[in-house]
Amino acid sequence: MLNILFCDDDPFFLELERKAAEEVIRKDDLPVRVGASLRSAGEAAAFLERHPGRYLVFLDLDFGPGKPNGLDLSAALRRRGKGMQIVYTTNHQEKAMDILRSGTEPFGFLEKGTDLPRLKAGLCRYMRMALRRGKPEEETEERILLNLGAGETVEVPLSEILYVEAEKHISHGITYHTLNGSSLTVLGTLEKEGRRLGDGFLRVHRSYLAAKGQIVAVRSGYLTLSDRREIPCSLKMRSEVRRWAAGN
């Protein structure tokens, strides 16, 4: 059984995401249980002291001026439980990039907001990812090193990559699109990146590589990915994608 812990200082959003998660769990009959909805690091630490276990944590990044932020709290939470998988909730996508560049290893990012279908889709995606992974966060996860130029690099877990796209207006430019909504452009070719990424990715179009595990549907020349984005799929590749999907 996977437990969920929500920690956010906004009581309105805290209640909204808890109810949305409970609806998703009931609708999809997931082996997931909402453990608690808490508003501070102290409450979270006390709860985990009393209720140890495997948790998927949805953690606010910003707890207000003069208070520890989500990164500070995540370190304390991880000390309380070795099976922590932490998804940061935020309205500021630039903060997600700062976290990736810092070397911190988030399980993912969830955009805060009142769009219920979008919120439920995000919660469902991370619950299913956590259930599939089924291993402690400290185990080694395969990652890829991206050179962003000007001496800047970033490591991205393969599990966070949705698809890779060849840029039309940048010579030999390709862009990695991730689950948290970030786009990282580097120099390279899809052929080379396909070899680096390995068997978990499929060339679905002359300009696109898709993560196999993120493909949820094939229709009308497009693939629907786990975050509901759509990317082109060539006629030649549609039957191969369907064959792969049928075997999984």
Backbone as a ProteinNet text record, in pm:
[ID]
protein_1_A
[PRIMARY]
MLNILFCDDDPFFLELERKAAEEVIRKDDLPVRVGASLRSAGEAAAFLERHPGRYLVFLDLDFGPGKPNGLDLSAALRRRGKGMQIVYTTNHQEKAMDILRSGTEPFGFLEKGTDLPRLKAGLCRYMRMALRRGKPEEETEERILLNLGAGETVEVPLSEILYVEAEKHISHGITYHTLNGSSLTVLGTLEKEGRRLGDGFLRVHRSYLAAKGQIVAVRSGYLTLSDRREIPCSLKMRSEVRRWAAGN
[TERTIARY]
84.5	0	87.6	59.3	130	53.4	124.1	64.1	96.4	1.5	23.5	22.6	116.3	123.1	121.2	28.3	22.8	74.6	160	211.7	214.5	128.6	113.9	56.7	106.2	55.6	-72	-118.8	-242.8	-357.4	-444.3	-548.1	-646.3	-672.2	-765.2	-709.4	-583.9	-524.9	-501.4	-466.8	-444.1	-570.1	-683.6	-810.3	-847.4	-819.5	-851.4	-773.7	-643	-564.4	-595.9	-630.7	-668.2	-795	-897.4	-1023.1	-1003	-920.5	-893.9	-824.4	-728.6	-657.8	-751.9	-839.4	-933.1	-1027.9	-1068.8	-1155.4	-1082.9	-956.9	-878.1	-859.4	-828.4	-806.5	-931.8	-1047.2	-1173.9	-1206.5	-1194.2	-1231.5	-1145.8	-1013.5	-921.8	-888.7	-949.7	-929	-779.9	-707.7	-562.8	-530.5	-424.2	-382.7	-305.8	-375.3	-315.8	-405.8	-343.3	-417.8	-365.3	-458	-417.5	-387.1	-259.9	-218.5	-251.3	-221	-245.2	-233.3	-298.8	-285.2	-236.2	-113.7	-48.1	-1.8	16.8	46.9	185.3	267.1	400.4	495.6	626	727.9	715.4	683.3	670.5	559.2	444.8	333.4	372.5	443.1	483.1	581.1	679.3	777.8	710.9	619.2	549.9	464.7	398.5	314.4	398.5	511.9	596.4	662.2	685.2	739.9	640.8	512.8	409.3	366.6	383.2	333.3	441.2	545.3	649.4	593.9	660.9	616.2	664.3	609.6	644.6	546.5	600.7	514.8	549.1	442.9	452.9	410	502.5	476.9	457.9	346.5	323.5	353.2	465.6	522.8	530.2	471.5	476.9	622.3	657.4	793.8	812.2	704.6	717	623.6	681.3	602	601.2	641.8	634.2	766	777.5	900.6	942.1	1071.3	1125.1	1101.2	1046.5	1021.4	1100.6	1131.5	1202.4	1122.2	1192.9	1121.7	1107.3	1048.1	1024.1	1150.2	1259.7	1385.9	1436.1	1425.8	1467.4	1381.2	1251.6	1160.1	1180.2	1213.2	1230.1	1345.8	1452.4	1565.4	1522.9	1442.5	1394.9	1301.1	1215.4	1122	1194.9	1297.7	1372	1443.6	1485.1	1549.1	1449.6	1321.5	1217.2	1174.2	1200.2	1156	1239.6	1290.4	1381.5	1307.3	1175.5	1100	1029.2	1079.8	1012.7	1032.3	921.4	925.8	853	926.8	873.8	843	717.1	671.5	651.5	720.1	707.9	591	508	396.8	433	408.9	450.2	372.8	364	309.2	420.2	544.4	657.8	749.4	735.1	812.6	962.6	999.4	1142.8	1208	1130.1	1184	1213.6	1134.6	1160.4	1296.6	1329.3	1460	1572.3	1551.5	1653.2	1679.2	1574.2	1588.6	1666.7	1633.8	1705.4	1853.9	1882.6	2022.6	2097	2023.6	2088.9	2140.3	2095.4	2136.8	2041.7	1938.9	1835.7	1761.3	1714.6	1650.2	1501.4	1419.2	1275.2	1212.4	1101.3	1024.3	946	918.1	848.7	798.4	721.5	665.2	517.7	436.5	293.5	255.5	188.8	148	27.3	37.4	-74.3	-178.9	-305.4	-411.8	-546.4	-651.7	-788.2	-850.4	-771.5	-820.7	-825.1	-944	-955.6	-915.5	-958.6	-914.8	-762.9	-699	-552.9	-487.4	-542.7	-488	-501.4	-618.6	-640.2	-547.8	-528	-439.5	-296.8	-250.3	-116	-101	-198.1	-193.2	-195.6	-281.9	-291.7	-160.7	-99.6	26.6	133.4	147.9	253	220	91.9	55.8	91.1	58.8	89.5	240.1	313.1	459.4	517.8	469.1	520.3	486.8	368.7	330.2	415.7	444.8	528.8	671	719.6	859.5	877.9	798.3	797.3	931.9	1018.1	1148.5	1188.2	1273.7	1316.8	1386.8	1370.6	1426.3	1578	1643.7	1789.4	1852.6	1773.6	1831	1870	1970.7	2023.1	1918.8	1897.2	1805.7	1886.1	1857	1932.9	1903.3	2007	1994.4	2074.2	2044.6	2119.6	2173	2296.7	2361.3	2340.8	2282.6	2258.2	2348.9	2413.8	2501.9	2422.4	2390.2	2307.4	2387	2520	2604.8	2660.2	2762	2827.7	2875	2915	2966.4	2860.3	2733	2624.9	2570.3	2559.9	2504.5	2396.8	2310.8	2208.4	2184.6	2164.8	2131.9	1980.9	1920.7	1775.9	1747.6	1665.3	1627.3	1551.1	1580.6	1510.1	1359.7	1321.2	1178.9	1104.5	1178.9	1115.2	1097.2	1151.2	1147.4	1021.3	946.4	827.6	864.5	930.8	970.3	1084.5	1148.5	1258.6	1220.6	1240.2	1195.1	1310.9	1321.9	1421.3	1372.7	1457.3	1419.9	1426.8	1326.4	1321.1	1409.3	1427.8	1496	1633.6	1680.7	1815.5	1890.9	1996.9	2074.3	2126.5	2092.3	2132.4	2085.1	1975.1	1919.4	1809.2	1808.5	1701.6	1656.3	1528.7	1473.1	1413.9	1455.6	1398.6	1279.3	1164.9	1044.7	1020.7	1004.1	995.5	856.9	834.6	705.2	666.6	767.2	734.9	707.8	711.5	680	800.1	921.5	1040.1	1081.9	1153.7	1206.5	1354.9	1439.6	1584.3	1641.7	1696.8	1748	1899.3	1946.9	2089.2	2123	2251.1	2294.9	2310.8	2263.5	2273.3	2178.6	2164.1	2071.3	1984	1866.1	1777.8	1838.6	1914.1	1978.5	2074.4	2156.9	2254.5	2185.6	2085.4	2016.6	1937.7	1883.4	1812.2	1903	2027.5	2123.8	2158.1	2170.7	2202	2086.3	1964.7	1848.2	1814.6	1840.5	1822.3	1683.3	1652.9	1532.7	1402.5	1410.2	1288.3	1227	1293	1245.2	1229.5	1132.9	1097.5	1092.8	1154.3	1148	1010.3	924.7	786.5	761	859.8	845.5	986	1007	1143.7	1190.9	1097	1135.8	1108.4	1068.6	1030.3	1075	1124.3	1145.2	1048.9	982	888.1	928.9	908.5	931.1	818.4	852.7	750.5	653.3	706.2	622.5	526.5	544	455.9	348.4	348.7	249.4	121.1	9.6	-117.6	-217.5	-200.1	-295.5	-232.7	-281.1	-239.5	-366.4	-376.3	-494.1	-469.4	-524.9	-526.4	-389.9	-286.7	-154.3	-83.8	-138.7	-77.5	-70	28.4	36.9	-10.5	-89.9	-124.6	-33.3	32.4	125.4	56.8	126.3	64.6	15.2	71.4	25.3	-77.9	-130.4	-232.7	-178	-47.4	8.8	5.2	0.9	1.3	121.8	184.3	295.5	268.9	325.2	300.8	358.6	290	339.6	323	432	426.6	346.5	291.4	214.1	298	424.1	514.3	528.8	526.2	552.4	426.7	307.1	186.5	167	187.6	168.3	271.1	395.2	497.7	463.9	414.1	373.6	259.5	161.3	48.8	95.4	189.3	243.1	312.3	391.6	460	359	257.6	157.8	80.4	50.6	-26.2	51.3	183.8	266	298.6	244.2	274.6	147.4
-120.2	0	124.7	215.9	343	447	519.2	626	761.1	853.2	989.8	1085.8	1179.9	1285.8	1419.5	1507.4	1642.2	1739.3	1833.6	1934.4	2068.8	2161.1	2290.8	2389.5	2514	2611.2	2681	2649.1	2706.2	2608.2	2636.3	2539.8	2511.5	2611.6	2590.3	2488.6	2509.9	2417.2	2279.7	2277.9	2151.8	2064.8	2125.9	2052.3	2013.5	2100.9	2074.4	1953.8	1948.9	1837.3	1707.3	1715.4	1593.5	1532.3	1616.7	1566.6	1515.4	1585.5	1541.5	1405.6	1387.2	1258.9	1146.2	1173	1070	1029.4	1127.3	1095.6	1008.5	1041.3	961.9	819.2	806.4	674.4	588.7	648.6	573.8	537.2	633.9	612.9	505.2	509.9	416.5	295	288	175.2	148.8	252.6	242.7	196.1	116.4	73.2	184.4	292.5	414.1	462.6	518.5	570.1	708.7	803.3	937.7	931.1	951.1	939.5	1062.4	1182.2	1304.9	1426.8	1536.3	1667.3	1762.4	1810.5	1885.8	2022.3	2115.9	2254.1	2301.2	2215.1	2259.2	2140.2	2171.4	2067.8	1994.3	2069.7	2007.4	1905.3	1938.4	1844	1720.1	1742.1	1630.2	1537.8	1597.4	1516.8	1435.5	1498.3	1427.9	1314.2	1338.9	1234.3	1114.2	1141.2	1031.9	955.6	1023.3	955.8	850.1	884.4	792.3	690.4	728.6	642.8	624.4	548.7	526.1	443.4	451.6	373.4	434	383.6	429.8	540.4	657.9	772.7	840.9	883.4	979.3	1112.5	1210.4	1337.5	1448.7	1520.7	1640.7	1760.2	1827.3	1925	2063.5	2161.5	2300.7	2347.6	2428.3	2481.3	2608.8	2682.7	2813	2821	2825.5	2834.6	2975.4	3073.8	3212.4	3266.4	3400.6	3466.3	3419.9	3398.2	3363.2	3219.9	3136.6	2996.7	2906	2784.1	2690.9	2667.2	2656.5	2628.1	2476.9	2439.3	2297.9	2214.1	2271.3	2196.5	2166.4	2265.9	2243.8	2136	2144.4	2047.9	1908.1	1900.2	1767.2	1691.8	1763.9	1698.9	1641	1716.6	1667.9	1548.7	1553.8	1444.3	1316.8	1330.8	1211.5	1144.8	1225.5	1166	1083.3	1114.3	1042.7	914	903.2	784.5	760.7	638.7	609.1	589.3	568.4	543.7	666.1	785.2	908.6	937.3	966	1014.8	1148.4	1256.2	1390.4	1462.8	1507	1590.1	1731.5	1828.8	1966.8	2034.2	2106	2180.9	2329.3	2392.7	2531.7	2598.9	2732.6	2812.5	2870.3	2846.5	2911.7	2806.9	2785.9	2682.1	2711.3	2841.5	2872.9	2812.3	2795.3	2732.9	2585.4	2521.7	2382	2368.7	2462.8	2459.9	2481.1	2570	2592.4	2464.3	2390.8	2265.4	2162.7	2149.5	2053.6	2088.2	2218.3	2259.6	2242.5	2241.7	2230	2089.6	1992.6	1854.8	1777	1845.3	1775.9	1681.2	1568.7	1467.9	1458.9	1546.6	1539.5	1423	1373	1273.2	1342.2	1472	1547.4	1680.7	1749.4	1880.3	1882.4	1947.3	1958.5	2105.8	2153.4	2293.7	2315.5	2416	2448.6	2527.6	2500.3	2571.6	2509.1	2573.6	2527.1	2454.3	2429.2	2351.7	2204.5	2157.8	2023.2	1911.1	1910.3	1803.3	1796.6	1912.6	1916.7	1866.9	1910.1	1867.9	1717	1663	1518.6	1440.3	1491	1422.5	1417	1528.1	1531.9	1439.1	1442.1	1352.9	1206.8	1174.3	1036.1	991.3	1079	1044	1006.2	1087	1059.2	939	917.7	796.8	672.2	672.8	556	537	647.5	637.6	577.1	622.9	572.6	425.1	384.9	243.9	157.2	207.8	130.6	117.2	226	223.5	127.6	143.8	49.8	23.2	124	103.9	231.2	222	340.7	440.4	567.4	673.4	669.1	614.4	620.2	518	422.8	330.2	407.8	355.7	425.8	433.9	553.2	573.2	620.8	563.3	599.5	743.8	818.3	960.5	990.9	1104.9	1148.9	1289.7	1313.9	1443.6	1528	1647.1	1738.1	1859.2	1893.9	2010.3	2128.1	2225.5	2338.9	2452.9	2437.5	2541.3	2633.8	2708.7	2804.5	2736.8	2610	2536.3	2486.2	2501.4	2459.8	2323.7	2233.2	2100.7	2069.9	1974.5	1930.4	1782.3	1707.7	1566.1	1550.5	1475	1454.3	1304.2	1259.4	1117.9	1078.7	961.6	917.1	909	876.5	863.2	995.9	1109.2	1240.9	1293.2	1221.6	1270.6	1221	1313.7	1279	1249.3	1345.6	1326	1420.6	1392.7	1475.5	1520	1648.6	1707.8	1774.9	1751.6	1820.5	1962.8	2061.3	2201.1	2239.1	2312.5	2352.3	2473.1	2559.1	2686	2694.9	2583.5	2581.3	2465.9	2497.4	2393.3	2291.4	2164	2054.6	2077.7	2148.7	2168.9	2068.7	2014.5	1924.7	1967.1	1945.8	1989.7	1872.1	1859.2	1759.7	1822.2	1754.4	1799.7	1704.7	1759.5	1677.1	1680.9	1589.8	1578.7	1704.8	1780	1899.9	2021.8	2003.3	2112.7	2190.3	2155.4	2228	2179.5	2266.7	2235.1	2269.5	2171.4	2188.9	2166.2	2271.3	2262.1	2245.2	2146.9	2116.5	2095.1	2088	2056.8	1906.1	1852.2	1708.7	1667	1536.6	1482.1	1377.7	1354.6	1254	1114.7	1088.3	957.5	932.7	1031.6	1017.7	1008.2	1093.3	1091.8	962.6	909.3	781.7	670.5	670.7	568.8	590.6	717.5	745.6	709.2	734	710.9	563.1	484.6	339.6	290.5	168.3	98.4	155.8	242.2	298.7	409.2	442.6	549.9	498.9	557.4	510.1	628	610.8	714.5	703.9	799.9	791.8	882.3	964.8	1061.6	1109.8	1160.9	1205.9	1315.8	1385.4	1494.7	1466.4	1341.4	1314.6	1176.9	1176.3	1053.8	1059.6	948.9	948.3	843	873.4	774.6	671.7	545.7	441.8	440.2	453.1	444.3	561.2	668	785.4	788.1	689.8	685.6	622.1	692.9	637.9	609.7	670.1	644.4	682.4	616.7	647.6	673.2	792.9	818.9	934.7	919.2	1025.7	1089.3	1007.3	1060.4	1124.5	1109.1	1168.2	1066.1	1085.9	1011.1	1101	1045.5	1116.3	1066.1	1159.2	1123.8	1134.7	1092.8	1081.7	1214.3	1326.8	1457.4	1518.9	1438.4	1475	1557.6	1582.3	1646.9	1550.5	1604.9	1522.6	1558.9	1455.3	1477.1	1395.3	1436.7	1363	1221.4	1131.3	995.1	960.5	926.7	900.6	774.4	767.2	650.1	523.2	534.5	419.4	365.3	455.1	413.1	375.6	408.7	384.2	237	150.2	6.7	-44.2	9.3	-34.6	10.6	132.6	182.8	97.2	64	-17.9	-157.5	-214.6	-346.2	-342.1	-236.5	-224.9	-209.8	-123.7	-99.8	-228.1	-308.6	-431.5	-532.6	-523.2	-618.7	-574.6	-460.9	-408	-386.7
0	0	0	-90.4	-97.7	-16.8	69.7	149.7	88.4	98.2	49.8	167.2	163.1	263	190.5	226.8	172.6	278	236.1	329.1	256.9	302.7	236.4	338	335.6	432.4	385.7	265.1	213.2	240.4	338.2	374.8	261.3	176.3	65.3	-33.8	-76.1	-172.9	-109.8	17.6	88.7	84	110.4	107	-35.9	-130.2	-269.9	-321.9	-295	-347.5	-274.2	-145.3	-73.1	-132.2	-153.4	-209.8	-352.2	-430.9	-568.3	-568.2	-476.7	-468.1	-428.6	-333	-288.6	-401	-484.4	-597.6	-699.4	-727.2	-822.2	-770.8	-642.4	-582.7	-593.2	-562.3	-572.2	-716.7	-805.8	-946.2	-1011.4	-986.9	-1052.6	-966.8	-847.4	-755.8	-734.4	-694.4	-674.7	-532.6	-516	-381.8	-310.7	-287.1	-230.2	-117.5	-13	102	137.7	157.7	201.7	350.5	384.7	523.7	605.8	551.2	627.8	538	579.3	515.9	623.4	609.3	716.9	667.9	764.2	726.6	767.2	825.9	866.2	873.2	877.5	888.9	1021.6	1127.8	1259.3	1261.7	1201.4	1195.3	1114.6	1002.7	917.6	990.4	1058.7	1131.5	1241.7	1315	1422.7	1368.4	1255	1195.8	1152.3	1086.2	1037.3	1151.4	1261.7	1379.8	1429.8	1424.1	1471.4	1365.6	1237.4	1129.4	1022.9	1051.6	951	834.6	719.9	605.4	475.4	366.6	232.7	193.6	159.2	132.5	-0.2	-67.7	-177	-116.7	-113.5	-45.9	-148.4	-138.2	-218.9	-128.9	-156.5	-65.1	-128.4	-61.7	-107.3	-110.3	-212	-220.1	-137.6	-117.8	-52.8	68	189.5	311.8	370.4	290.2	335	386.8	397.1	443.1	582	597.4	728.5	771.8	681.4	715.3	622.7	668.5	580	452.3	337.7	214	193.5	81.9	56.5	52.1	2.3	-2.2	138.4	227	366.1	431	407.3	468.5	411.9	282.3	222.7	286.4	322.2	388.4	522.7	597.2	727	710.1	609.2	585.7	546.1	463.3	419.1	536.6	634.3	752.7	832.9	819.8	893.8	824.6	694.5	622.9	498.9	482.5	371.6	239.4	243.7	121.5	67.5	99	58.7	-90.8	-158.8	-296.2	-294.9	-323.6	-299.5	-430.3	-442	-553.1	-498.2	-557.4	-511.8	-582.5	-505.7	-563.6	-566.6	-681.2	-696.3	-808.7	-801.1	-911	-998.1	-960.1	-1026.4	-1088.7	-1221	-1288.2	-1287.3	-1275	-1271.4	-1146.8	-1039.8	-918.8	-942.3	-1029.5	-1063.8	-1130.3	-1218.9	-1285.1	-1184.2	-1087.9	-985.1	-906.4	-877	-802.2	-883.6	-1012	-1096.2	-1103.7	-1116	-1126.6	-994.1	-883.2	-752.2	-724.6	-803.9	-779.6	-691.6	-637.4	-560.9	-653.8	-600	-683.4	-651.4	-711	-685.3	-760.6	-709.3	-782.7	-894.1	-875.9	-979.1	-928.5	-1013	-979.9	-1018.7	-936.9	-962.9	-957.2	-1062.4	-1066.5	-975.6	-889.4	-800.9	-879.7	-850.2	-918.5	-888.4	-935.5	-908	-1027.1	-1132.2	-1246.3	-1204	-1162.1	-1104.4	-1199.6	-1325.4	-1415.6	-1428.6	-1437.8	-1448.9	-1319.9	-1205.6	-1076.8	-1059	-1090.3	-1077.4	-1169.5	-1292.6	-1386.5	-1332.6	-1274.1	-1217.9	-1098.9	-1008.2	-891.7	-934.3	-1030.5	-1078.7	-1141.3	-1220.6	-1287.2	-1185.2	-1079.1	-981.5	-893.7	-864.8	-790	-869.1	-997.9	-1081.1	-1097.6	-1110.7	-1120.3	-993	-877.1	-749.4	-731.6	-774.7	-764.1	-856.3	-976.3	-1069.8	-1017.7	-959.5	-916	-799.2	-696.4	-584.6	-521.4	-515.3	-452.6	-378.7	-277.8	-203.9	-293.2	-259	-341	-347.8	-243.2	-243.9	-336.1	-390.6	-486.4	-611	-682.2	-798.9	-909.2	-960.5	-1072.3	-1191.5	-1308.4	-1427	-1465.3	-1497.4	-1529.3	-1655.1	-1715.4	-1832.4	-1806.1	-1847.5	-1828.2	-1953.6	-1935.3	-2046.5	-2034.9	-2145.4	-2150.4	-2205	-2116.9	-2155	-2217.5	-2224	-2280.7	-2174.7	-2211.6	-2120.9	-1992.7	-2005.3	-1890.4	-1794.5	-1829.5	-1739.7	-1781.2	-1686.2	-1711.8	-1608.9	-1642.4	-1549.3	-1570.9	-1460.7	-1468.7	-1455.4	-1545.8	-1544.5	-1536.2	-1439.3	-1434.4	-1560.7	-1614.9	-1735.1	-1710.6	-1586.6	-1555.2	-1561.6	-1564.4	-1568.8	-1711.3	-1811.1	-1949.6	-2020.6	-2078.9	-2157.2	-2302	-2365.5	-2505.3	-2539.9	-2653.5	-2703.2	-2843.7	-2871.6	-2997.7	-3070.5	-3201.8	-3283.5	-3310.1	-3283.5	-3303.4	-3451.4	-3497.7	-3638.6	-3667	-3567.8	-3592.5	-3526.6	-3470.1	-3412.1	-3476.4	-3547.5	-3615.2	-3514.3	-3535.8	-3446.7	-3302.7	-3286.7	-3153.2	-3124.5	-3004.3	-2960.9	-2821.1	-2792.2	-2664.5	-2589	-2462.9	-2371.6	-2300.8	-2305.7	-2235.5	-2117.9	-1998.2	-1878	-1815.3	-1722.6	-1655.5	-1579.6	-1531.8	-1454	-1541.7	-1674.8	-1765.8	-1815	-1771.4	-1816.6	-1955.1	-2027.7	-2160.5	-2160.6	-2187.6	-2182.5	-2322.2	-2382.7	-2519.5	-2518.3	-2594	-2604.1	-2751.4	-2780.2	-2916	-2930.4	-3040.9	-3064	-3174.1	-3191.8	-3290.6	-3223.3	-3279.9	-3222.7	-3232.1	-3338.9	-3352.2	-3235.9	-3206.8	-3098.5	-2962.9	-2941.7	-2813	-2793.7	-2902.7	-2893.7	-2844.3	-2890.6	-2844.6	-2697.3	-2656.6	-2516	-2423	-2466.6	-2381.9	-2368.3	-2470.1	-2458.8	-2496.7	-2453.7	-2498.5	-2443.4	-2345.7	-2288.7	-2373.5	-2485.1	-2572.2	-2715.1	-2786.6	-2919.3	-3015.7	-3132.5	-3236.6	-3302.3	-3276.7	-3324.2	-3444.8	-3477	-3586.6	-3617.5	-3737.6	-3769.7	-3676.8	-3609.1	-3519.5	-3372.9	-3337.6	-3199.4	-3150.8	-3026.5	-2949.2	-2831.2	-2801	-2688.4	-2586.8	-2458.7	-2353.1	-2360.2	-2376.8	-2393.1	-2275.8	-2156	-2037.6	-2020.3	-2100.5	-2090.4	-2198.7	-2290.1	-2397.8	-2344.8	-2359	-2310.3	-2421.7	-2541.4	-2649.8	-2784.2	-2890.3	-3027.1	-3107.3	-3169.1	-3251.7	-3347.1	-3466.2	-3568.4	-3591.5	-3594.3	-3623.3	-3507	-3385.5	-3267	-3153.9	-3066.3	-2942	-2828.4	-2738.4	-2616	-2505.5	-2436.4	-2330.8	-2194	-2090.3	-1957.5	-1901.8	-1947.9	-1899	-1992.3	-2087.4	-2186.3	-2301	-2305.4	-2423	-2541	-2662.5	-2782.9	-2869	-2926.9	-3018.7	-3145	-3260	-3384.3	-3380.3	-3450.1	-3468.3	-3616	-3682.2	-3825.5	-3854.6	-3975.1	-4017.1	-4005.9	-4040.7	-4035.8	-3894.1	-3793	-3655.6	-3577.5	-3627.6	-3549.1	-3515.9	-3614.8	-3589.1	-3488.7	-3495.9	-3400.2	-3258.8	-3244.6	-3113.2	-3057.6	-3144.7	-3098.8	-3058.6	-3134.1	-3100.2	-2964.7	-2943.5	-2815.2	-2702.4	-2722.5	-2617.3	-2585.3	-2687.3	-2666.1	-2583.9	-2587.4	-2511.9	-2373.1	-2329.4	-2195.8	-2117.1
[MASK]
++++++++++++++++++++++++++++++++++++++++++++++++++++++++++++++++++++++++++++++++++++++++++++++++++++++++++++++++++++++++++++++++++++++++++++++++++++++++++++++++++++++++++++++++++++++++++++++++++++++++++++++++++++++++++++++++++++++++++++++++++++++++

